[in-house]
Amino acid sequence: LERVRKGQEVVHSAADVRKSLGLDD
């Protein structure tokens, strides 16, 4: 679960950055 959670964090971080830049697909 830790590995999966870490992967999710990375994905969420990327999503947050895109949202901040207004590049939400």
Kinemage of the C-alpha trace (Angstrom):
@kinemage 1
@onewidth
@group {chain A} dominant
@subgroup {mainchain}
@vectorlist {calphas} color= white
{ca leu a 1} P 0.000 0.000 0.000
{ca glu a 2} L 2.880 2.368 0.741
{ca arg a 3} L 4.233 2.035 -2.802
{ca val a 4} L 0.801 2.617 -4.298
{ca arg a 5} L 0.224 5.567 -1.985
{ca lys a 6} L 3.547 7.099 -3.041
{ca gly a 7} L 2.567 6.717 -6.697
{ca gln a 8} L -0.783 8.349 -5.961
{ca glu a 9} L 0.978 11.273 -4.259
{ca val a 10} L 3.095 11.851 -7.356
{ca val a 11} L 0.005 11.771 -9.571
{ca his a 12} L -1.870 14.134 -7.278
{ca ser a 13} L 1.092 16.487 -7.180
{ca ala a 14} L 1.174 16.606 -10.976
{ca ala a 15} L -2.592 17.170 -11.073
{ca asp a 16} L -2.302 19.998 -8.539
{ca val a 17} L 0.414 21.654 -10.621
{ca arg a 18} L -1.710 21.393 -13.752
{ca lys a 19} L -4.689 22.847 -11.916
{ca ser a 20} L -2.547 25.698 -10.637
{ca leu a 21} L -1.427 26.390 -14.201
{ca gly a 22} L -4.990 26.040 -15.469
{ca leu a 23} L -4.025 23.146 -17.720
{ca asp a 24} L -6.608 20.785 -16.283
{ca asp a 25} L -7.578 18.311 -19.004
